[in-house]
Amino acid sequence: MAYLVIVERDQHGFYAYCPELPGCQTQGETFEEVMKNIREAIELYLETLTEEELTELKAKEIITALVEV
C-alpha cells in the first residue's frame, strides 16, 4: 500500500507525518533521513493494527488540493 506523507522543513531539519495514520510522525536532519524514518514509522504503526483496523484504514480516502490565494 501507499500512504500520503507530508514533509515540512524548518531551521531544525525535516518533520514528516502521515495524515492517514494519526500520531505517525518523525523527524530527520536531511530529507533522505526523514523519508527513511517515516517509512519505518509507518511499518511499525501498521504492525500494531488489528485486521479490522487495517480494513477500516483501506476504506479511508484523503483528498489533497492546492488552493491559490
N, C-alpha and C positions, 0 to 999 in steps of 0.2 A: 504494500500500500504506500501511497504518497501522502505526505502531510504538509500543509501550509506552514511555513516558518517565517516569522517576522524578525529581521535583524536591524538593530539600531546601533549607531556608532556615537560615542561621546568621548570626552577627554580621557576616560579610563580604559577605553578599548571598545569591545563589542558586546552587546547583550542580545540574546535570541530567545524567542518563546514560540510555542505552538498554540494558537488560539483554540484548536480543536481538543487540546488536552490541558484542561485547567491546572495551573501550577507547574506545568512542564516548561522549565526555563533554565538558562545557563548563561555563562559569560566566557569571554576569552580575550586575550591580548591582540590577536590577529583574526581576520575573517576566517582563515583556514581553521584556526583553533576553535573558534566558536561554532563553526559548522560541524566539526568532528564531535565537539561536546554536545551539541543539540541532537545529533544522530544517536549518540549513546544515551542521552536523557530520554529520548522517545522510546528507544528499545527497552530501557529499564521500566519506563512508565507502562508500556504495553504488557510487560510481564506481570504486572500487579493486577491486571484487569481479569474479571471473570468472563466466561463465554458470553453471558448475557450483556455485559458492559461492552464487549467488543462488537457485538451485533448492533447495539444502540449507536455506537460510535460510527459504524459503517453507514448508518442511515442519516447521519448528520451532514448538513450541507452548509458550507461557508462561502459566501459570495464576496469578492473583493471588487472595488471600483475606484477609479481615480476621479476626484472631484476638483474641477478647476474653479478657482475663485478670483 
